[in-house]
Amino acid sequence: MSEKPWYRRYPSDFLHGTAGLPLEVKGAYSVVLDLIYDRRGPIPDNAHWIAGHCGCSVRKWNTIRATLIDEGKIVAEGGFIINPRAMREVDISAETARKLAENGAKGGNKSAETRKLKAEKNAEESNISGLAEAGLEAGSKHRARVLNPETRNNPIVPNSKSDIEAAFLDFKAAYPKRDGSQDWTKARTRFGSLVGKGTDPGRLVASATAYRREVERKGNLGTSYVKQAATFLSGAWEEYGEAPNAIAASPASAPALPPDWPHNLPHPDRVRDAMSRRLWPGTWGAPPGQPGCRLSPAVLEKFGLAASLDLETRLEG
């Protein structure tokens, strides 16, 4: 283990980013993040080692690993596993430590700390004032969500450059690779424009993940059939998934599931709505009409759901 006893963690980001994932996947993902932060870098893609830390079988970890990769939470390359957000935080932490060490060597560590605390206090006071005026809910500094003061449920995203850049890097990591050029500069500009106009960056990232899954399903990953990211952000992204908070309805307000309905699927009305749009989120398992579907023919008939629809498996949220 490393000598670093703590790291910056943003609970609302984690809860928001894992909404809709099963408990075992969330737990394993949290352990993987802890391992990355503890080692201050990539961790070995060793199933036995990670499964031991997670307290599960190798087979179970391999299943969870595939889900995390599909959801864009981790990237497995060259025998290692990384999380883009965690790697950025590790780099920031290392740079901060380096600067503090330099200041200490110059004998200016005390004054530097004083200036830092003063700057943080001023920033906090300014932020609190801005939050009150904009109706911003308390929570993560990253991807903070401003709510309309009248409706309190209309997400508007602040245009902080650092927040937008962090979200764009997540979008870039989730977007499918293509054969040919990829103008990321133009894509970054369009991404920032959308966020500046009020689009939730989490929705853009989720849409990129949904698009990648569709590309993989059609066997087009790494080909010229993959859209340019800038083109995707010109409008096509709206076809993939709902707002990320749409799947995170409060249990207190969610309607009770009727008898005979699978407990691991959303309410029948939500499923019916998705099927009417020819959607079947990958987190719901196999779609109707295919082996392993959670909805038996009897249940489909009972709730009036057509199993013969040509559904597209996508990630909603």
Contacts in CASP RR format, 6 or more apart in sequence:
PFRMAT RR
TARGET T0000
AUTHOR 0000-0000-0000
METHOD contacts of the structure
MODEL  1
MSEKPWYRRYPSDFLHGTAGLPLEVKGAYSVVLDLIYDRRGPIPDNAHWI
AGHCGCSVRKWNTIRATLIDEGKIVAEGGFIINPRAMREVDISAETARKL
AENGAKGGNKSAETRKLKAEKNAEESNISGLAEAGLEAGSKHRARVLNPE
TRNNPIVPNSKSDIEAAFLDFKAAYPKRDGSQDWTKARTRFGSLVGKGTD
PGRLVASATAYRREVERKGNLGTSYVKQAATFLSGAWEEYGEAPNAIAAS
PASAPALPPDWPHNLPHPDRVRDAMSRRLWPGTWGAPPGQPGCRLSPAVL
EKFGLAASLDLETRLEG
1 38 0 8 1.000
2 38 0 8 1.000
2 39 0 8 1.000
2 40 0 8 1.000
4 37 0 8 1.000
4 38 0 8 1.000
4 40 0 8 1.000
4 93 0 8 1.000
7 37 0 8 1.000
7 89 0 8 1.000
7 93 0 8 1.000
8 89 0 8 1.000
8 93 0 8 1.000
10 139 0 8 1.000
10 140 0 8 1.000
10 141 0 8 1.000
10 142 0 8 1.000
11 139 0 8 1.000
11 140 0 8 1.000
12 139 0 8 1.000
12 140 0 8 1.000
13 140 0 8 1.000
13 142 0 8 1.000
13 143 0 8 1.000
14 30 0 8 1.000
15 248 0 8 1.000
16 140 0 8 1.000
16 143 0 8 1.000
16 202 0 8 1.000
16 244 0 8 1.000
16 245 0 8 1.000
16 248 0 8 1.000
17 202 0 8 1.000
17 244 0 8 1.000
18 25 0 8 1.000
18 26 0 8 1.000
18 29 0 8 1.000
18 73 0 8 1.000
19 244 0 8 1.000
19 245 0 8 1.000
19 247 0 8 1.000
19 248 0 8 1.000
19 317 0 8 1.000
20 247 0 8 1.000
20 248 0 8 1.000
20 283 0 8 1.000
20 317 0 8 1.000
21 29 0 8 1.000
21 67 0 8 1.000
21 71 0 8 1.000
21 283 0 8 1.000
24 56 0 8 1.000
24 60 0 8 1.000
24 64 0 8 1.000
25 64 0 8 1.000
25 67 0 8 1.000
25 68 0 8 1.000
27 54 0 8 1.000
28 54 0 8 1.000
28 56 0 8 1.000
28 61 0 8 1.000
28 64 0 8 1.000
28 68 0 8 1.000
29 64 0 8 1.000
29 68 0 8 1.000
29 73 0 8 1.000
29 74 0 8 1.000
31 50 0 8 1.000
31 53 0 8 1.000
31 54 0 8 1.000
32 43 0 8 1.000
32 50 0 8 1.000
32 68 0 8 1.000
32 74 0 8 1.000
32 81 0 8 1.000
32 83 0 8 1.000
33 83 0 8 1.000
33 86 0 8 1.000
35 43 0 8 1.000
35 50 0 8 1.000
35 53 0 8 1.000
36 42 0 8 1.000
36 43 0 8 1.000
36 81 0 8 1.000
36 82 0 8 1.000
36 83 0 8 1.000
36 86 0 8 1.000
36 87 0 8 1.000
36 90 0 8 1.000
37 86 0 8 1.000
37 89 0 8 1.000
37 90 0 8 1.000
40 90 0 8 1.000
40 93 0 8 1.000
40 94 0 8 1.000
41 82 0 8 1.000
41 86 0 8 1.000
41 87 0 8 1.000
41 90 0 8 1.000
42 80 0 8 1.000
42 81 0 8 1.000
42 82 0 8 1.000
42 87 0 8 1.000
43 50 0 8 1.000
43 80 0 8 1.000
43 81 0 8 1.000
43 82 0 8 1.000
44 79 0 8 1.000
44 80 0 8 1.000
44 81 0 8 1.000
45 76 0 8 1.000
45 78 0 8 1.000
45 79 0 8 1.000
45 80 0 8 1.000
45 81 0 8 1.000
47 58 0 8 1.000
47 61 0 8 1.000
47 62 0 8 1.000
47 65 0 8 1.000
48 58 0 8 1.000
50 61 0 8 1.000
50 65 0 8 1.000
50 81 0 8 1.000
51 57 0 8 1.000
51 58 0 8 1.000
51 60 0 8 1.000
51 61 0 8 1.000
54 61 0 8 1.000
54 64 0 8 1.000
56 64 0 8 1.000
65 74 0 8 1.000
65 76 0 8 1.000
68 74 0 8 1.000
69 75 0 8 1.000
69 76 0 8 1.000
70 209 0 8 1.000
70 213 0 8 1.000
70 315 0 8 1.000
71 209 0 8 1.000
71 315 0 8 1.000
72 173 0 8 1.000
72 174 0 8 1.000
72 209 0 8 1.000
73 83 0 8 1.000
74 81 0 8 1.000
74 82 0 8 1.000
74 83 0 8 1.000
75 81 0 8 1.000
75 82 0 8 1.000
75 83 0 8 1.000
75 84 0 8 1.000
75 173 0 8 1.000
84 169 0 8 1.000
84 170 0 8 1.000
84 173 0 8 1.000
85 166 0 8 1.000
85 169 0 8 1.000
85 170 0 8 1.000
88 166 0 8 1.000
88 169 0 8 1.000
100 109 0 8 1.000
100 112 0 8 1.000
103 109 0 8 1.000
103 112 0 8 1.000
104 112 0 8 1.000
130 136 0 8 1.000
131 138 0 8 1.000
134 146 0 8 1.000
134 149 0 8 1.000
134 158 0 8 1.000
135 146 0 8 1.000
135 147 0 8 1.000
135 149 0 8 1.000
136 144 0 8 1.000
136 145 0 8 1.000
136 146 0 8 1.000
136 147 0 8 1.000
136 158 0 8 1.000
137 144 0 8 1.000
137 145 0 8 1.000
137 146 0 8 1.000
137 147 0 8 1.000
141 163 0 8 1.000
142 163 0 8 1.000
142 166 0 8 1.000
143 157 0 8 1.000
143 163 0 8 1.000
143 166 0 8 1.000
143 167 0 8 1.000
143 201 0 8 1.000
143 202 0 8 1.000
144 157 0 8 1.000
144 158 0 8 1.000
144 160 0 8 1.000
144 163 0 8 1.000
145 155 0 8 1.000
145 156 0 8 1.000
145 157 0 8 1.000
145 200 0 8 1.000
146 155 0 8 1.000
146 156 0 8 1.000
146 157 0 8 1.000
146 158 0 8 1.000
147 153 0 8 1.000
147 154 0 8 1.000
147 155 0 8 1.000
147 156 0 8 1.000
148 154 0 8 1.000
148 156 0 8 1.000
155 198 0 8 1.000
155 200 0 8 1.000
155 243 0 8 1.000
155 245 0 8 1.000
156 198 0 8 1.000
157 163 0 8 1.000
157 195 0 8 1.000
157 196 0 8 1.000
157 198 0 8 1.000
157 199 0 8 1.000
157 200 0 8 1.000
157 201 0 8 1.000
159 192 0 8 1.000
159 195 0 8 1.000
159 196 0 8 1.000
163 201 0 8 1.000
164 191 0 8 1.000
164 192 0 8 1.000
164 195 0 8 1.000
164 196 0 8 1.000
164 201 0 8 1.000
167 191 0 8 1.000
167 195 0 8 1.000
167 201 0 8 1.000
167 202 0 8 1.000
167 204 0 8 1.000
167 205 0 8 1.000
168 187 0 8 1.000
168 188 0 8 1.000
168 191 0 8 1.000
168 192 0 8 1.000
168 201 0 8 1.000
170 201 0 8 1.000
170 202 0 8 1.000
170 205 0 8 1.000
171 191 0 8 1.000
171 201 0 8 1.000
171 204 0 8 1.000
171 205 0 8 1.000
171 208 0 8 1.000
171 229 0 8 1.000
172 184 0 8 1.000
172 187 0 8 1.000
172 229 0 8 1.000
174 205 0 8 1.000
174 208 0 8 1.000
174 209 0 8 1.000
174 212 0 8 1.000
175 208 0 8 1.000
175 211 0 8 1.000
175 212 0 8 1.000
175 229 0 8 1.000
175 232 0 8 1.000
176 208 0 8 1.000
176 211 0 8 1.000
176 212 0 8 1.000
176 215 0 8 1.000
176 216 0 8 1.000
176 221 0 8 1.000
176 222 0 8 1.000
176 226 0 8 1.000
177 221 0 8 1.000
177 222 0 8 1.000
177 226 0 8 1.000
178 222 0 8 1.000
178 223 0 8 1.000
178 224 0 8 1.000
178 225 0 8 1.000
178 226 0 8 1.000
178 227 0 8 1.000
178 228 0 8 1.000
179 222 0 8 1.000
179 223 0 8 1.000
179 224 0 8 1.000
179 226 0 8 1.000
180 224 0 8 1.000
181 228 0 8 1.000
182 228 0 8 1.000
182 229 0 8 1.000
183 228 0 8 1.000
183 229 0 8 1.000
183 230 0 8 1.000
184 229 0 8 1.000
186 230 0 8 1.000
187 228 0 8 1.000
187 229 0 8 1.000
187 230 0 8 1.000
187 232 0 8 1.000
187 233 0 8 1.000
189 230 0 8 1.000
190 230 0 8 1.000
190 233 0 8 1.000
190 234 0 8 1.000
191 201 0 8 1.000
191 204 0 8 1.000
191 233 0 8 1.000
194 204 0 8 1.000
194 233 0 8 1.000
195 201 0 8 1.000
195 204 0 8 1.000
200 243 0 8 1.000
200 244 0 8 1.000
200 245 0 8 1.000
202 244 0 8 1.000
203 241 0 8 1.000
203 242 0 8 1.000
203 243 0 8 1.000
203 244 0 8 1.000
203 317 0 8 1.000
204 233 0 8 1.000
204 237 0 8 1.000
205 244 0 8 1.000
206 240 0 8 1.000
206 241 0 8 1.000
206 244 0 8 1.000
206 315 0 8 1.000
206 316 0 8 1.000
206 317 0 8 1.000
207 237 0 8 1.000
207 238 0 8 1.000
207 239 0 8 1.000
207 240 0 8 1.000
207 241 0 8 1.000
208 229 0 8 1.000
208 232 0 8 1.000
208 237 0 8 1.000
208 240 0 8 1.000
209 315 0 8 1.000
210 240 0 8 1.000
210 241 0 8 1.000
210 314 0 8 1.000
210 315 0 8 1.000
210 316 0 8 1.000
210 317 0 8 1.000
211 227 0 8 1.000
211 232 0 8 1.000
211 236 0 8 1.000
211 237 0 8 1.000
211 240 0 8 1.000
212 221 0 8 1.000
213 282 0 8 1.000
213 313 0 8 1.000
213 314 0 8 1.000
213 315 0 8 1.000
214 240 0 8 1.000
214 312 0 8 1.000
214 313 0 8 1.000
214 314 0 8 1.000
215 221 0 8 1.000
215 222 0 8 1.000
215 225 0 8 1.000
215 226 0 8 1.000
217 313 0 8 1.000
218 225 0 8 1.000
220 226 0 8 1.000
227 236 0 8 1.000
240 314 0 8 1.000
240 315 0 8 1.000
241 279 0 8 1.000
241 314 0 8 1.000
241 315 0 8 1.000
241 316 0 8 1.000
241 317 0 8 1.000
242 316 0 8 1.000
242 317 0 8 1.000
243 317 0 8 1.000
244 317 0 8 1.000
246 316 0 8 1.000
246 317 0 8 1.000
247 266 0 8 1.000
247 316 0 8 1.000
247 317 0 8 1.000
254 267 0 8 1.000
255 267 0 8 1.000
255 269 0 8 1.000
257 263 0 8 1.000
257 267 0 8 1.000
257 268 0 8 1.000
258 268 0 8 1.000
258 303 0 8 1.000
260 299 0 8 1.000
260 302 0 8 1.000
261 267 0 8 1.000
261 268 0 8 1.000
261 299 0 8 1.000
261 303 0 8 1.000
262 294 0 8 1.000
262 295 0 8 1.000
262 299 0 8 1.000
264 294 0 8 1.000
265 271 0 8 1.000
265 284 0 8 1.000
265 294 0 8 1.000
265 295 0 8 1.000
266 284 0 8 1.000
268 303 0 8 1.000
268 305 0 8 1.000
271 284 0 8 1.000
271 295 0 8 1.000
271 305 0 8 1.000
272 303 0 8 1.000
272 304 0 8 1.000
272 305 0 8 1.000
274 280 0 8 1.000
274 281 0 8 1.000
274 316 0 8 1.000
275 288 0 8 1.000
275 305 0 8 1.000
275 306 0 8 1.000
275 309 0 8 1.000
275 311 0 8 1.000
278 309 0 8 1.000
278 310 0 8 1.000
278 311 0 8 1.000
278 312 0 8 1.000
279 311 0 8 1.000
279 312 0 8 1.000
279 314 0 8 1.000
279 316 0 8 1.000
280 287 0 8 1.000
280 288 0 8 1.000
280 311 0 8 1.000
280 312 0 8 1.000
280 313 0 8 1.000
280 314 0 8 1.000
281 313 0 8 1.000
281 314 0 8 1.000
281 315 0 8 1.000
281 316 0 8 1.000
281 317 0 8 1.000
282 313 0 8 1.000
282 314 0 8 1.000
282 315 0 8 1.000
283 315 0 8 1.000
283 316 0 8 1.000
284 294 0 8 1.000
285 292 0 8 1.000
285 293 0 8 1.000
285 294 0 8 1.000
286 292 0 8 1.000
286 293 0 8 1.000
286 294 0 8 1.000
287 293 0 8 1.000
287 311 0 8 1.000
287 313 0 8 1.000
288 295 0 8 1.000
288 300 0 8 1.000
288 305 0 8 1.000
288 306 0 8 1.000
288 307 0 8 1.000
288 309 0 8 1.000
288 311 0 8 1.000
289 307 0 8 1.000
289 308 0 8 1.000
293 307 0 8 1.000
295 305 0 8 1.000
295 307 0 8 1.000
297 307 0 8 1.000
299 305 0 8 1.000
300 306 0 8 1.000
300 307 0 8 1.000
END
